[in-house]
């Protein structure tokens, strides 16, 4: 598969439905799930130069989608409701404490 084919497949997968789900309507409300989408791709080529058989090439790519919330639409309007990830918050607090301790050691030499 050539790099152009890989890129074409990635672009075909990307779209609004990757980030926003199909709306679900119930009890006078419409809910649309929202996701954060990241994509990446890479490729390579190699040649040893010692023989005609020493060559290489490769490539690949992919998407990662993570739910971040939903949009709720009702008679009063629309609002975004975030999905809070407790693991991410705990990680952020841990990083903050670590940076704070490192700064204290630098400033006060302890």
Wavefront OBJ file of the C-alpha trace (Angstrom):
o trace
v 0.000 0.000 0.000
v 1.416 3.382 -0.963
v 1.503 6.430 1.289
v -1.167 8.156 -0.812
v -3.521 5.215 -0.280
v -2.891 5.276 3.476
v -3.541 9.016 3.657
v -6.691 8.606 1.563
v -8.002 5.920 3.924
v -7.319 8.141 6.944
v -9.084 11.127 5.400
v -12.090 8.963 4.517
v -12.381 7.859 8.156
v -12.200 11.424 9.482
v -15.401 13.372 9.517
v -18.109 14.941 11.602
v -19.527 11.560 12.641
v -16.137 10.658 14.121
v -16.433 13.596 16.542
v -20.225 13.865 16.906
v -22.422 10.772 17.118
v -25.844 10.341 15.591
v -28.390 12.310 17.660
v -30.528 10.323 20.101
v -33.955 11.767 20.932
v -35.958 10.776 24.026
v -38.397 12.522 26.364
v -38.214 15.857 24.548
v -34.390 15.970 24.593
v -31.820 15.336 21.923
v -28.390 14.069 22.967
v -25.325 14.173 20.742
v -22.134 12.534 22.039
v -18.894 14.472 21.469
v -15.434 12.897 21.193
v -11.874 14.186 20.970
v -10.190 12.634 17.965
v -6.459 12.353 17.326
v -4.770 10.848 14.330
v -1.254 9.984 13.373
v 0.654 8.326 10.618
v 4.183 7.494 9.691
v 6.250 5.863 7.047
v 9.742 4.767 6.297
v 12.113 3.480 3.702
v 15.461 1.782 3.963
v 18.200 0.476 1.784
v 21.352 -1.316 2.904
v 23.213 -0.900 -0.360
v 25.060 -4.210 -0.160
v 22.769 -6.150 -2.422
v 19.748 -5.826 -4.611
v 17.558 -7.591 -2.012
v 18.300 -5.202 0.840
v 15.402 -2.761 0.745
v 12.507 -1.861 2.949
v 9.505 0.372 3.201
v 6.502 0.692 5.413
v 3.780 2.945 6.679
v 0.697 3.077 8.783
v -1.697 5.297 10.616
v -4.704 5.373 12.826
v -7.236 7.289 14.876
v -7.980 7.447 18.568
v -11.364 8.782 19.705
v -12.088 9.540 23.362
v -15.505 10.725 24.616
v -15.339 14.176 26.194
v -19.009 14.991 26.752
v -22.340 15.443 25.071
v -24.570 18.205 23.770
v -28.069 18.220 25.236
v -30.755 20.072 23.292
v -34.209 20.664 24.761
v -36.956 23.322 24.726
v -34.763 25.658 26.823
v -31.773 25.560 24.463
v -28.547 23.631 24.099
v -25.753 22.973 26.567
v -22.501 21.048 26.542
v -22.059 18.590 29.428
v -18.436 17.483 29.882
v -17.501 13.958 30.924
v -14.999 14.254 33.751
v -12.266 11.624 33.755
v -11.167 11.099 37.383
v -7.930 9.403 36.301
v -6.883 12.466 34.278
v -7.662 14.781 37.185
v -5.646 12.630 39.594
v -2.731 12.629 37.153
v -2.887 16.438 36.837
v -2.947 16.864 40.633
v 0.039 14.528 40.958
v 2.000 16.487 38.348
v 1.138 19.755 40.118
v 2.354 18.438 43.468
v 5.555 17.115 41.886
v 6.320 20.425 40.180
v 5.566 22.314 43.405
v 7.953 20.131 45.409
v 10.679 20.502 42.781
v 10.322 24.290 42.829
v 10.507 24.352 46.643
v 13.737 22.367 46.557
v 15.228 24.721 43.971
v 14.191 27.858 45.819
v 14.885 26.807 49.400
v 17.559 24.159 48.881
v 15.827 21.427 50.838
l 1 2 3 4 5 6 7 8 9 10 11 12 13 14 15 16 17 18 19 20 21 22 23 24 25 26 27 28 29 30 31 32 33 34 35 36 37 38 39 40 41 42 43 44 45 46 47 48 49 50 51 52 53 54 55 56 57 58 59 60 61 62 63 64 65 66 67 68 69 70 71 72 73 74 75 76 77 78 79 80 81 82 83 84 85 86 87 88 89 90 91 92 93 94 95 96 97 98 99 100 101 102 103 104 105 106 107 108 109 110
